[in-house]
Amino acid sequence: MTANDTLLAGAAAALLEGRLEDPFALLGPHGEGAERTVRTFQPGAESVMLIAGDDSEPAAMDEVAPGVFVGTLGARDSYRFRVVWPDGVVHETEDPYCFGVILGDLDLHLFAEGRHFDLARIFGANRRVMDGVPGVAFAVWAPNARRVSVVGDFNGWDGRRHPMRLRHGAGIWELFVPRLGTGERYKFEVAGADGGIVQKADPVARQTEAPPATASVVADPPEYRWNDEDWMAERAQRHAGDAPISIYEVHAGSWMAAPGEQREALDWAGLADRLIPYVADMGFTHVELLPIMEHPFGGSWGYQPLSQFAPSARFGSPEDFARFVDAAHRSGIGVILDWVPAHFPTDPHGLAHFDGTHLYEHADPREGFHQDWNTLIYNLGRREVSGFLLASALWWLETFHIDGLRVDAVASMLYRDYSRNAGEWVPNVHGGRENLESVSFLRHMNAVVAERCPGAITIAEESTAWPGVTAPVTDGGLGFDYKWNMGWMHDTLQYIEHDPVHRRWHHDAFTFSLVYAYSERFVLPISHDEVVHGKGSLVGKMPGDEWRKRANLRAYLSFMWTHPGKKLLFMGCELGQETEWNHDAPLPWDLLDDPRHAGIQRLVRDLNRLYAEQPALHRRDTDPGGFTWIVGDDADNSVFTFARFGDDDDVPVVVLLNLTPEPRTGYRTGMPRGGRWVEIFNSDADLYGGSNFGNGGAVEAADEPLHGQPASASVTLPPLAAIFLCHDEVLA
C-alpha cells in the first residue's frame, strides 16, 4: 500500500466514524489532468455511477472502502452522481464537495465583530444557486466543534453523509447541498469539544417544525410583497410622545379558538380575520404579541424562545405571519412583539453547550444560569453573541415590518446580582453590580434600531430605578423609546385592592406615581403578569360584592386612561374576565352575553375613543405641564380631582374620581375656568353597567377661585366612579 493509499484509508475510516475534520480533503475532485478522480461517500448504496460532463455515459465508481466510491473524472469540470439504493430508488445529484466557499471574508469579519446585521440571509439555511446549480447553503457558528454535519430527511439524518467545511479563524462551518429546496427538515450534528455528539436545531433558522417536533425547516426567501407603504411612512408620527398609544396585549394561542369541534387556536390567517378587526373596533392603536419566536414549551408563553429568527410554526409559516402584520397595518393597527434577549432554555437541541463549550452562555453559573427561570443567560460580552441578538431584533423590524419590540426582563440584564444572594454573583470589572456588557448591548441595539428602522420603537420592561432608561444614548441613557411604569401598576393595584373603608390610609399610593411620572417616557401596563400565578383576574382583585367589583374596575380603568403615559391592557381584562388567565384555553367570550360584562367592554372602547379624540389626554404625556392636581389630598373622602392639558389652544379635561361606594352630591372642586362643563364620560352610566348617577349632562363653574384654580363648581360624584368634564367651548 502506498503512502497515499494509507492516507486515503485513514481519511475514509475517520469519515466512516464521523470524525473527519476536513471532508474536502477526502471527498470531491482531486488530482490533475487525465488522472483526476472524484470521491463520494454514500453509505448503504448498492452502486454509484459517475456522469461526467453533460452528455457522457454513466461510468461505475469503485467502492474502495465501505460507502466510499471513487471514479475517474479526467479533465471535465461538471459531473453528477447517480446513486442506486437497495430499495430500487435512484437518486441523481451534483456533488456537494465540488463547490467553493459560501461566505465571503467580509461576512466572516463582520460576524466576528458583532456587526453583521443580516445574519439570517447568510447563516442557517438559504436557498442559493452556485455554479448554475440550485440548492441550499448551510452555515453555522461552532468554533470549538471537532466536526459539524448537516443532517435531515435528505440523508437519513446520518451525520457521516454531509460533513461541513470549517472556515478556520472564524469558527464557521458551511456546506452547499445541491437540489434541496423549501420545506426540507434539517439540524446540525455537532461533535463537540467535550467528546459528545448532539443534533442541534439551527440557531438562525427562519422556519421550524411545529412543537413538540424540534427540527429546523428550509424556508422560502423572505420576499413578501407588502401593501403598507402609507402606514410605514406615517408610523413615526403615530409613535411620538404626543400621540395616543393604546396597546392590546395578546397571547396568540389563547385569544380565541378556531371554529370547529377541535377548538384549536387560531392561525395567522384566523387572527388576521378576527383579532385585527376586534382591536380596531375597540379603538386600540397597537396589538402587542407575547413572544411568537419559536419556543419548545408552550407553558412559557413564548418567554423561553430557542429560534430567535423563526415565527412559531404553531400559527403558520413566516409568510403567513408577514401577511398578518400587513393586514394589521392596512387596518391602522401597529404590531409590537415581545422579544427576549436576556436568557434561553436548556433544551439539548438548542443553544446550550452548543459546540461542546459554553458558546452562547456564560460558563460560570453565577453569571450564566438564571435561578428564577432555570434558564441560561446570554454572554453579551462575546461580540458574536451580541451580534446574533442584534441581528434577531433587526430581522423582525426590517423583514416583518414590526413596529416595536418590547424587551423582556431588562432589569435582570442590568444587574449582576439580580435575584441573587451575596456570593452568588460576580462583580463587574470595577467591583460593582451593574452589568456593563448588557448596558453596552442595549445602548448599541437602540442606537442601531433608531438608525436603521425609522419610526420603530423599543419598550423596556424595567422594574427598578435605573436612571435614563428612555434617555438618548448620546446623553448616557439606554435609548429606549418607552418604559413600562411598574411602580404605577404596583401602587395603584395595591390601593384599589383595599376595601374602600381602608383607602383613606393608603391615599398616597394612588397619587405617588405623579412624583416621577415624567422621569421617563412611560407605558402604563396592566399586563399578563397581573392575572396569572394565583394573582386572579383584574376584576377579581376588586373588593366587595359583584356590583362593587365591576364599579371599582370601571373606575380604575378610567383613571388609567387619564393618567399620563401610554396604555397597555392584557386581553380578557376588557371583558371583566372573572377567572385567572389560562394559556391553554380561549378567553370566555360568552361573558359578553351578560350586559354587565358587555358594559365593561364598551367602557374600554369608549375610553380609547376619548383618549384619541381629546388632545388633552395624550398630547403632553411626557410634559409635567400636561397635568395638575386640583384635589389630591382628600383622603377622608377618597376623592381625586385633576386636570389634563393639551397644547395652548386645547381646552383641558377635568377628571373626578370617587373611590368610595358613597355617592356625593354638592362636592365643590376647583375648575380651570368658569362656564359650562359637559360630562363627556361617566363610568357609572347604565350602558356600562352602572347606576346612572351623575350631573344631568353638565355642571356650571362659577368664577370663584378654589384649590388654586380660577373657578369652581358643585359636582355630583357617583359611587365608585369616574367622570370626565370638558368645557363646552371645545364641543361647540
C-alpha positions in Angstrom: 0.0 0.0 0.0 1.4 3.4 -1.0 1.6 6.3 1.4 -1.3 7.9 -0.5 -3.4 4.8 -0.1 -2.6 4.8 3.6 -3.7 8.4 3.9 -6.9 7.7 1.9 -7.7 4.7 4.1 -7.2 6.7 7.3 -9.4 9.5 6.0 -12.1 7.0 4.9 -12.0 5.4 8.3 -12.4 8.8 10.0 -15.3 9.6 7.7 -17.0 6.3 8.5 -16.6 7.0 12.2 -18.0 10.5 11.8 -14.8 12.3 12.9 -13.3 13.6 9.7 -12.3 17.2 10.4 -11.8 18.2 6.7 -14.2 16.4 4.4 -13.0 18.3 1.3 -9.6 16.6 1.8 -11.2 13.3 1.0 -14.4 14.0 -0.9 -14.9 15.8 -4.2 -12.5 16.1 -7.1 -8.7 15.5 -6.7 -5.7 15.3 -8.9 -4.7 16.8 -12.2 -5.5 16.2 -15.9 -6.4 12.7 -17.1 -5.6 11.3 -13.6 -8.2 13.5 -11.9 -10.6 11.5 -9.7 -13.6 12.2 -7.6 -14.7 10.5 -4.4 -18.1 10.4 -2.7 -19.5 8.8 0.4 -22.8 7.1 0.0 -23.1 4.6 2.9 -25.5 1.8 2.2 -25.7 2.5 -1.6 -25.9 -0.5 -3.9 -24.0 1.3 -6.6 -22.9 4.7 -7.7 -22.4 5.9 -11.2 -20.4 8.9 -12.3 -21.8 11.1 -15.1 -19.0 13.4 -16.2 -20.0 16.3 -18.4 -23.4 16.9 -19.9 -23.8 14.0 -22.3 -21.3 11.3 -21.2 -22.4 7.8 -20.4 -22.6 6.9 -16.7 -19.5 5.1 -15.5 -19.5 2.8 -12.5 -17.5 4.0 -9.5 -15.4 1.7 -7.4 -16.2 1.2 -3.7 -12.7 1.4 -2.1 -14.0 1.5 1.5 -17.4 0.8 3.0 -19.6 3.6 1.4 -16.6 5.3 -0.2 -16.8 5.3 -4.0 -14.1 6.6 -6.4 -14.3 7.3 -10.2 -12.2 8.8 -12.9 -13.2 12.4 -13.8 -10.4 13.4 -16.1 -10.3 17.0 -17.4 -14.1 17.6 -17.3 -15.3 20.1 -14.7 -19.0 19.3 -14.3 -20.3 16.0 -13.1 -23.0 14.4 -11.0 -23.7 11.1 -9.3 -26.4 8.5 -9.9 -26.9 6.6 -6.7 -28.9 3.3 -6.7 -30.2 2.2 -3.3 -31.2 -1.3 -2.2 -34.9 -0.5 -2.3 -34.6 0.4 -6.0 -34.7 4.1 -5.5 -32.4 6.0 -7.9 -31.1 9.4 -6.8 -29.2 11.7 -9.1 -27.5 14.9 -7.8 -24.4 17.0 -8.1 -21.5 16.6 -5.6 -21.7 19.0 -2.5 -17.9 18.8 -2.3 -17.2 20.3 -5.7 -18.4 23.7 -4.8 -16.3 26.6 -3.4 -16.7 28.6 -0.2 -20.1 30.1 0.6 -19.4 33.0 2.8 -17.1 35.9 1.8 -14.3 37.2 4.0 -16.3 40.4 4.7 -19.2 38.3 6.1 -16.9 36.4 8.3 -15.2 39.6 9.5 -18.5 41.4 10.3 -19.8 38.4 12.2 -16.7 38.2 14.3 -17.0 41.9 15.1 -20.7 41.5 16.0 -21.7 43.9 13.2 -23.3 41.6 10.7 -26.9 42.8 10.8 -28.2 40.4 8.2 -27.3 37.1 9.6 -30.4 35.2 8.6 -29.6 35.8 4.9 -26.1 34.2 5.2 -26.3 31.8 8.2 -28.7 28.9 8.7 -30.3 27.5 5.5 -30.6 29.7 2.5 -31.7 28.7 -1.0 -29.0 29.6 -3.4 -27.7 28.9 -6.9 -24.0 28.0 -7.1 -22.3 27.4 -10.5 -25.7 27.2 -12.1 -27.0 24.6 -9.7 -29.9 25.3 -7.3 -29.6 24.1 -3.7 -29.3 25.2 -0.1 -26.3 26.8 1.5 -25.9 25.9 5.2 -23.7 27.8 7.7 -23.4 27.7 11.4 -21.1 29.1 14.1 -19.5 26.3 16.2 -15.8 27.3 16.7 -14.9 24.6 19.2 -16.6 21.7 17.5 -14.5 18.8 16.2 -16.9 18.2 13.3 -20.3 19.6 12.2 -22.6 17.9 9.7 -25.9 18.9 8.3 -28.5 16.2 8.7 -32.0 15.8 7.5 -34.6 13.7 5.7 -32.4 14.1 2.6 -29.6 12.0 4.1 -31.4 9.8 6.6 -30.2 12.0 9.5 -26.8 10.4 9.1 -24.1 12.8 10.2 -21.4 11.0 8.1 -23.1 11.9 4.8 -22.7 15.7 4.8 -19.8 16.9 7.0 -19.2 20.6 6.6 -16.2 22.7 5.8 -14.6 24.7 8.7 -13.6 28.3 7.9 -10.6 28.5 10.1 -10.2 31.6 12.2 -13.9 32.3 12.0 -15.3 29.2 13.6 -18.0 29.0 10.8 -18.9 25.6 9.3 -20.5 25.7 5.8 -21.7 23.4 3.1 -23.8 23.8 -0.1 -26.1 20.8 -0.7 -27.4 20.8 -4.3 -31.0 20.2 -5.3 -32.5 20.8 -1.9 -35.4 23.2 -1.6 -38.0 24.8 0.6 -39.6 22.6 3.3 -36.6 20.3 3.9 -36.2 19.4 7.6 -32.7 19.7 9.0 -30.4 20.0 12.0 -26.7 20.3 12.6 -25.0 17.3 14.1 -22.2 18.7 16.3 -19.3 16.6 17.5 -18.4 18.8 20.4 -15.2 19.7 22.2 -16.5 17.7 25.2 -16.5 14.5 23.2 -20.3 14.3 22.8 -22.3 14.3 19.5 -25.6 16.1 19.6 -28.0 17.1 16.9 -28.8 20.8 17.3 -31.6 22.9 15.8 -30.3 25.8 13.7 -29.8 29.0 15.8 -30.6 31.1 12.8 -33.4 29.0 11.4 -36.1 31.1 9.7 -38.7 28.4 10.0 -39.2 25.4 12.3 -41.4 22.3 12.7 -44.4 22.8 15.0 -43.6 21.7 18.6 -43.1 19.2 20.1 -41.0 18.4 17.0 -37.7 20.2 17.0 -36.2 20.2 13.5 -35.4 23.4 11.6 -37.0 23.9 8.2 -35.6 25.4 5.0 -37.7 28.5 4.4 -38.7 30.4 1.4 -36.7 33.5 0.7 -38.3 36.5 2.6 -39.8 38.1 -0.4 -43.3 39.0 0.7 -44.9 41.8 -1.3 -46.0 44.4 1.2 -49.0 46.8 0.9 -48.4 49.0 3.9 -46.5 51.9 2.4 -48.8 54.5 3.9 -48.5 53.0 7.4 -44.7 52.8 7.2 -44.5 56.4 6.1 -46.7 57.7 8.9 -45.7 55.5 11.9 -43.1 57.8 13.3 -45.9 60.3 14.0 -48.0 57.6 15.5 -45.2 56.7 17.9 -44.3 60.2 19.0 -44.6 61.2 22.6 -47.6 63.4 21.9 -49.5 60.6 20.1 -52.2 58.4 21.6 -50.8 54.9 22.0 -53.1 52.2 23.4 -51.8 48.7 23.3 -53.9 45.4 23.4 -51.6 42.7 24.8 -52.3 39.2 23.3 -51.2 35.7 23.8 -51.9 34.4 20.3 -52.5 30.8 21.3 -55.4 31.6 23.7 -57.1 34.7 22.5 -59.9 32.8 20.6 -60.4 29.3 19.4 -60.9 28.5 15.8 -64.4 27.3 14.8 -65.0 23.6 14.8 -65.0 20.7 17.2 -61.3 20.7 17.9 -61.3 24.3 19.3 -57.7 24.7 18.3 -56.0 28.1 18.4 -56.4 30.5 15.5 -53.6 30.6 13.0 -52.2 33.8 11.5 -55.0 33.9 8.9 -57.6 33.4 11.5 -56.0 36.1 13.7 -55.9 38.5 10.8 -59.6 37.9 10.2 -60.8 38.1 13.8 -58.2 39.8 16.1 -57.3 42.7 13.9 -60.9 43.9 13.3 -61.6 43.5 17.0 -58.6 45.6 18.0 -59.6 48.3 15.5 -63.2 48.3 16.7 -62.1 48.6 20.3 -60.0 51.6 19.5 -56.6 50.2 20.4 -53.8 51.6 18.3 -51.5 48.6 18.6 -51.5 44.9 19.3 -48.6 43.5 21.3 -47.9 39.8 21.0 -46.3 37.7 23.7 -43.2 36.2 22.1 -44.0 34.4 18.9 -40.4 33.3 18.3 -40.4 29.5 18.2 -40.2 28.0 21.7 -40.4 24.4 22.8 -42.5 24.8 25.9 -45.9 26.3 25.4 -46.3 26.9 29.1 -43.5 29.5 28.9 -46.0 31.6 26.8 -43.1 32.2 24.5 -40.7 33.7 27.1 -38.2 30.8 26.6 -37.5 31.0 22.9 -34.9 29.0 21.1 -35.4 30.2 17.5 -34.8 33.9 17.6 -35.5 34.3 13.8 -38.5 32.0 13.3 -42.2 32.8 13.9 -43.7 29.8 15.8 -45.0 27.1 13.4 -47.9 26.8 15.8 -49.6 29.6 13.8 -48.4 29.0 10.2 -45.5 29.9 8.0 -43.3 33.1 8.1 -45.2 34.3 5.0 -48.5 33.9 6.9 -47.1 36.0 9.7 -46.0 38.7 7.3 -49.5 38.7 5.8 -50.9 39.2 9.4 -48.7 42.2 10.0 -49.6 43.6 6.6 -53.3 43.2 7.4 -52.8 45.0 10.7 -51.1 47.9 9.1 -53.8 48.3 6.4 -56.3 48.4 9.3 -54.3 51.2 11.0 -53.0 48.9 13.8 -49.4 48.7 14.8 -47.7 45.4 15.8 -45.3 45.1 18.7 -43.5 41.9 19.6 -42.2 40.8 23.0 -38.6 39.9 22.5 -36.3 38.0 24.9 -32.5 38.7 24.8 -32.0 38.0 28.4 -32.0 34.2 28.6 -32.8 31.0 26.8 -33.9 27.4 27.8 -31.6 24.5 28.4 -33.2 22.1 25.9 -30.5 19.8 24.5 -31.4 20.6 20.9 -31.0 24.3 21.5 -28.2 26.8 22.2 -27.0 25.3 25.4 -23.4 23.9 25.3 -23.8 24.3 21.5 -20.3 23.2 20.4 -19.4 21.3 23.5 -18.5 24.5 25.2 -20.4 27.4 26.8 -20.7 29.2 23.5 -23.8 31.4 23.8 -24.0 31.3 27.6 -21.5 32.2 30.4 -19.5 29.3 31.7 -19.8 30.4 35.3 -23.3 29.7 36.7 -23.0 32.8 38.8 -23.3 34.7 35.5 -24.7 32.1 33.1 -27.6 30.5 35.0 -30.9 32.3 35.8 -32.2 30.9 39.1 -35.7 32.3 38.7 -36.5 30.7 35.4 -33.9 27.8 35.2 -32.6 29.2 32.0 -29.2 30.2 30.6 -28.0 33.8 30.3 -26.6 35.1 27.0 -22.9 36.0 27.3 -23.3 39.5 25.8 -19.6 40.1 26.3 -19.0 37.9 23.3 -19.3 40.1 20.2 -20.7 37.1 18.1 -23.5 36.6 20.7 -24.5 40.2 21.0 -24.3 40.5 17.2 -26.6 37.4 16.9 -29.2 39.0 19.1 -29.0 42.4 17.4 -29.5 40.7 14.1 -32.6 39.0 15.5 -34.0 42.3 16.6 -33.4 43.8 13.2 -34.8 40.7 11.4 -38.2 41.2 13.0 -38.2 45.0 12.5 -36.9 45.0 8.9 -38.2 41.8 7.4 -41.6 41.7 9.0 -42.2 45.4 9.3 -42.7 45.1 13.1 -43.4 48.5 14.7 -41.8 47.9 18.0 -40.0 45.5 20.3 -40.9 45.2 24.0 -37.7 44.0 25.5 -38.4 41.4 28.2 -36.7 41.3 31.6 -34.4 44.3 31.2 -34.0 44.6 34.9 -32.5 41.1 35.1 -30.0 42.2 32.4 -28.9 45.4 34.1 -27.8 43.9 37.4 -25.3 41.2 38.0 -26.9 40.5 41.4 -30.4 40.3 40.1 -32.3 37.8 42.3 -29.1 36.6 43.8 -27.7 36.5 47.3 -24.3 37.5 48.4 -21.6 35.2 47.0 -23.9 34.1 44.1 -22.8 36.7 41.6 -19.7 38.0 40.0 -18.9 41.8 40.2 -18.1 43.8 37.1 -14.5 44.9 36.3 -15.0 47.8 38.7 -16.3 45.8 41.5 -19.9 47.0 41.0 -23.2 45.2 40.4 -24.0 46.8 37.1 -23.9 44.5 34.1 -21.7 46.6 31.8 -21.9 44.2 28.9 -25.7 44.3 28.9 -25.7 48.1 29.2 -23.5 48.3 26.2 -25.6 45.9 24.2 -28.9 47.7 25.0 -27.4 51.0 24.1 -26.0 49.7 20.8 -29.2 47.9 19.9 -31.3 51.0 20.5 -28.9 53.2 18.5 -28.9 50.8 15.6 -32.6 50.3 15.6 -33.1 54.1 15.6 -30.8 54.5 12.6 -32.0 51.5 10.5 -35.7 51.4 11.3 -37.3 54.8 11.2 -40.4 55.1 13.2 -40.0 51.7 15.1 -39.9 51.9 18.9 -38.3 49.9 21.7 -40.0 49.4 25.1 -38.2 48.3 28.2 -39.8 46.0 30.8 -37.7 47.5 33.6 -38.9 47.5 37.2 -36.1 49.4 39.0 -35.0 53.0 39.3 -32.2 52.6 36.8 -31.7 56.2 35.5 -32.2 57.2 31.9 -33.8 54.1 30.5 -35.6 56.3 27.9 -32.9 58.9 27.8 -30.9 59.2 24.5 -27.8 57.1 24.2 -25.9 60.3 23.4 -26.9 61.6 26.8 -25.8 58.4 28.6 -29.2 56.8 28.6 -30.2 53.3 27.4 -32.0 54.8 24.5 -35.4 53.1 24.8 -38.4 55.0 23.5 -40.7 53.9 26.4 -40.5 52.0 29.7 -43.2 50.1 31.5 -44.3 52.0 34.6 -44.2 49.1 37.0 -44.3 51.4 40.0 -47.6 52.9 38.9 -49.0 49.4 38.3 -47.9 48.1 41.7 -49.0 51.1 43.8 -52.4 51.6 42.1 -53.4 47.9 42.2 -52.4 47.7 45.8 -54.6 50.7 46.5 -57.6 49.5 44.6 -57.5 46.1 46.2 -58.2 47.7 49.6 -61.7 47.9 50.9 -62.9 51.5 50.4 -63.2 51.9 54.1 -59.5 51.5 54.4 -58.4 53.5 51.4 -58.1 56.8 53.3 -55.0 55.2 54.9 -53.4 54.5 51.6 -54.3 57.6 49.7 -50.7 58.4 48.7 -50.4 55.1 46.9 -52.8 56.4 44.3 -51.0 59.8 43.9 -47.4 58.9 44.3 -46.8 58.0 40.6 -47.2 61.6 39.7 -44.0 62.4 41.6 -41.9 60.5 39.0 -44.4 60.4 36.0 -42.1 62.5 33.8 -38.7 60.9 34.8 -39.1 58.6 31.9 -41.4 58.1 28.9 -43.8 55.6 30.3 -46.3 52.9 29.3 -48.9 52.1 32.0 -49.0 48.3 31.9 -51.9 46.0 33.1 -50.2 43.0 31.5 -50.5 39.2 31.6 -48.2 39.1 34.6 -51.0 40.7 36.8 -53.6 37.9 36.0 -51.6 34.7 36.4 -49.8 32.7 39.1 -52.5 32.9 41.6 -53.0 36.7 41.3 -56.5 36.2 40.0 -58.2 38.3 37.3 -58.3 42.0 37.2 -61.9 42.2 38.3 -61.2 39.6 40.9 -58.7 41.9 42.6 -61.5 44.4 43.4 -63.1 44.3 46.8 -66.8 44.0 47.7 -69.8 42.4 46.1 -70.2 41.8 42.4 -71.6 45.3 41.7 -68.8 47.0 43.6 -66.1 44.8 41.9 -67.3 45.9 38.5 -67.7 49.5 39.5 -64.2 49.5 41.0 -62.8 48.0 37.8 -64.6 50.7 35.7 -63.2 53.5 37.9 -59.7 52.0 37.9 -59.6 51.7 34.1 -60.9 55.3 33.8 -58.0 56.5 36.0 -55.5 54.5 33.9 -56.8 56.1 30.7 -56.5 59.6 32.1 -53.1 59.2 33.9 -50.1 60.4 31.9 -48.5 57.6 30.0 -49.3 55.3 27.1 -51.7 52.4 27.8 -51.4 48.6 27.8 -54.2 46.2 28.7 -54.0 42.4 28.6 -56.6 40.5 26.7 -59.7 39.5 28.7 -59.4 42.4 31.1 -61.8 44.3 28.9 -64.4 41.5 29.3 -64.3 41.7 33.1 -63.0 38.1 32.9 -63.6 36.6 36.3 -61.2 33.7 36.2 -57.4 33.9 36.0 -55.9 33.7 32.6 -55.3 30.1 31.3 -52.9 29.9 28.4 -54.4 26.5 27.4 -57.9 27.9 26.9 -59.5 30.7 24.8 -60.9 33.7 26.5 -64.5 33.3 27.9 -66.2 35.3 25.1 -69.6 34.0 26.2 -69.4 36.6 29.1 -70.4 39.2 26.6 -73.9 37.7 26.6 -74.2 39.3 30.1 -74.8 43.0 29.7 -72.7 43.7 32.9 -69.6 42.3 31.1 -70.5 43.8 27.7 -70.7 47.1 29.6 -67.1 46.8 30.7 -66.0 46.1 27.1 -68.0 49.1 25.9 -66.3 51.3 28.6 -62.8 50.3 27.3 -63.9 51.1 23.8 -65.2 54.5 24.8 -62.1 55.2 26.9 -59.9 54.5 23.8 -62.1 56.8 21.7 -62.0 59.7 24.2 -58.3 59.2 24.7 -57.7 59.6 20.9 -60.3 62.4 20.4 -59.3 64.6 23.4 -55.8 66.1 22.8 -55.5 67.0 26.5 -55.5 63.2 27.3 -52.4 62.4 25.2 -50.5 65.4 23.8 -48.5 66.2 26.9 -47.9 62.7 28.2 -44.2 63.5 28.8 -44.6 67.1 29.9 -45.2 68.0 33.5 -47.3 70.9 32.3 -49.9 68.5 31.0 -51.2 67.5 34.4 -52.2 69.3 37.6 -53.8 68.0 40.8 -56.9 70.0 41.7 -57.8 67.9 44.7 -55.1 65.4 45.6 -55.3 65.3 49.3 -58.9 64.5 50.2 -58.0 61.2 51.8 -61.1 61.2 54.1 -63.4 61.0 51.2 -61.1 59.1 48.8 -61.8 61.7 46.1 -59.3 62.8 43.5 -59.7 65.6 41.0 -57.1 66.6 38.4 -56.9 68.3 35.0 -55.2 67.2 31.9 -53.9 69.9 29.4 -53.0 69.7 25.8 -51.5 72.5 23.7 -52.3 76.1 24.5 -55.3 76.1 22.3 -56.7 72.8 23.7 -59.3 73.0 26.4 -58.4 70.8 29.4 -60.3 67.7 30.6 -61.1 67.6 34.3 -61.3 64.1 35.8 -63.0 63.4 39.1 -62.8 60.1 40.9 -64.9 58.9 43.9 -63.4 55.7 45.1 -65.9 55.0 47.8 -69.4 53.5 47.4 -71.0 56.6 48.8 -72.5 58.9 46.2 -71.5 62.5 46.9 -73.7 65.5 45.9 -72.6 69.1 46.1 -68.9 68.2 46.1 -67.2 71.5 45.4 -64.0 71.5 43.4 -61.8 74.0 41.7 -62.0 74.3 37.9 -59.6 75.7 35.3 -62.2 78.2 34.0 -65.7 79.3 34.5 -68.7 78.4 32.4 -70.5 75.2 31.4 -68.6 71.9 31.6 -70.1 68.9 29.8 -69.9 65.5 31.3 -68.4 63.6 28.4 -67.9 60.4 30.3 -69.3 58.7 33.4 -68.1 55.2 34.4 -71.4 54.8 36.4 -73.5 55.2 33.3 -76.1 52.4 32.8 -74.7 51.4 29.4 -71.5 50.4 31.3 -73.5 48.5 34.0 -73.6 51.4 36.5 -76.4 53.1 38.4 -76.6 56.1 36.1 -76.0 58.6 38.8 -74.5 61.8 37.5 -74.8 65.5 36.7 -77.6 65.6 34.2 -75.1 66.1 31.4 -73.2 69.2 32.6 -72.1 71.4 35.5 -71.8 75.2 35.7 -68.5 76.6 37.0 -68.6 80.0 38.7 -65.7 82.4 38.7 -65.0 81.7 42.4 -61.4 80.6 42.9 -60.8 77.3 44.8 -58.0 74.8 45.1 -55.6 77.1 43.2 -58.0 77.3 40.2 -59.7 80.5 39.0 -63.2 78.9 39.1 -65.1 76.2 41.0 -68.2 74.1 40.6 -70.5 71.9 42.7 -70.4 68.4 41.3 -72.2 65.2 41.9 -69.8 62.2 42.2 -71.3 58.8 41.5 -70.2 55.9 43.8 -67.0 54.1 42.8 -66.8 56.0 39.6 -65.0 58.5 37.4 -66.5 61.4 35.5 -64.7 63.5 32.8 -65.7 67.1 32.2 -64.9 69.1 29.1 -65.7 72.8 28.6 -68.5 73.2 26.1 -66.4 75.6 24.1 -64.4 72.7 22.7 -67.6 70.8 22.0 -69.3 73.7 20.2 
